[in-house]
Structures are given as C-alpha cells and as structure tokens.
Amino acid sequence: MITKISILIAASLLSLTAAANQYKTVKEKKSTKNYEQDISYPRFNKTSVPGYARLNTELKKQLLDGACDEKEAAMAEYPFNYSADVSVVGLNSRYVGLQINYDDFCGGAHPNDGYYFETFSAQTGTLLPIGDEFGLYDYDNPKYNDAKDQAIRLEIAKILLKHLPKDSDTDCFGGNISEQEKLDTLVSFYPSIGGLAKNKTVVLAISPPHVAEVCQFDARVPYDEVKDLILPGSYLIDWLK
C-alpha cells in the first residue's frame, strides 16, 4: 500500500536526483614552470535551464581571472600556486548559489586563502549583486552612502552575533569577552551579504584580515531574520518568503 509518507520520500529523492543531474563537477590541473594550478567547479547542463550556458562561461572566466600570472611565476624566486574549489550551496529555478574556496600564492608577503559566496540567476546566467537588495552598494555606485552602509552592516553583525559557532576560537569571539565586544569585533570584520543558499536562506558573512582569518565564518539565515533589511520592492521578497 502506498502511503502519503512514501510518496513524499519518493518525490524528495526525485528532486535530489534532478538537481544532481543539472551539473557535473569538472576538475582541471595545469603545471608550467614554477607554477601549479588546480581548479574544480560545477559545469551546468546547458539544456536544463536557460541561463546555464552563460553561467558556465562567467564562472570559468572568473576562476581563470583569479589565477596567477604564469610569466611572473616563471621568473619568481619561489613557486607560485593557485587552487579554487567551487561547490553548489543553492540550486532552484530562480538562482544558483555557489561557495568558492581558494588558496594561492602569486608572490607577495604571504599566501592567501579563504572562501566567498556568489549567486547567479538561473534564468539569465548573470551574477546577482545580492548586497544591492539590502542597500549595500559598491563604493563607486552613485547610491553609496557611507553612513547608511555602516548602519546596515551593524544590523547584519547583530544577526551574526546570534549565530556565532559554539566552538568559536577564543581569540575571536570566545573566552570572557562581553556580547558588546563580540559585536564590535564582528563590525570590524566587515559583515556583508554573501549570497543565497538552499532552502531560501541568505548567507551572512564576515571578511577578517589575513592575520585574523581563523575568525572567518558565515551563517545561513531564513527570510524572517533579514526581511527588515531587504529594500521594499526587491525581488528577494518574492523569492524568499
């Protein structure tokens, strides 16, 4: 006898399979004089959704733009390296959420590593400036206002404060420091909107400096926690409610 539960389970499995079939993971390695490059990223099935073809092109270009200069590497005293690993954190008919982990040394005082998030439109394949929907504009945007920008980031920090990992590093947010000190630290680490993830969640993140990179973390929060920060009329209201 087929029950409602078995139907729901079957539907869920079908949904997961369909999502997995929309892309495959591509791994590419390159080795030249004094330089190693290793990238891994999803390549979306171009026949599944209208925007996937452009998304594939945009993502690959972005990863290669972030790579080291091979000519500089060939003349460098120490070997250069660049690696990037892209994972899908959100996938539906409206958007594709990605997390990009990177590790590189292209010269300079020290290697660089970390991660960030991006969100693409599934229908057009274009990168979505999700921060704009919260009033967080780039410095060169005519709409940028420093006072408003700081006020919004403070509100994001307050939300992040509620989601601090229980095992937070003592030097960052643990120990005997007060809630206000934790909040001040979060604000100093440039709280921002990372992008969109699965289950209609919004990624909030911080960007600590290199010396404090151990403090980096992100939180994926539901619409109800950020709805008051989203600008009126934003498409996100319809997407996330």
ZIFEN-V804409 format. One record per run of one state. SS is the DSSP state (@ for helix, = for strand, . for the rest). FROM is the first residue (numbers start at 1). TO is the last residue. If there is no record, write none. Layout:
SS:FROM:TO + SS:FROM:TO
This chain:
.:1:3 + @:4:20 + .:21:22 + =:23:32 + .:33:34 + =:35:44 + .:45:51 + @:52:65 + .:66:69 + @:70:75 + .:76:79 + =:80:91 + .:92:94 + =:95:105 + .:106:111 + =:112:121 + .:122:126 + =:127:127 + .:128:129 + @:130:134 + .:135:145 + @:146:161 + .:162:178 + @:179:188 + .:189:191 + =:192:197 + .:198:200 + =:201:205 + .:206:209 + @:210:215 + .:216:217 + =:218:221 + .:222:222 + @:223:226 + .:227:234 + @:235:240 + .:241:241
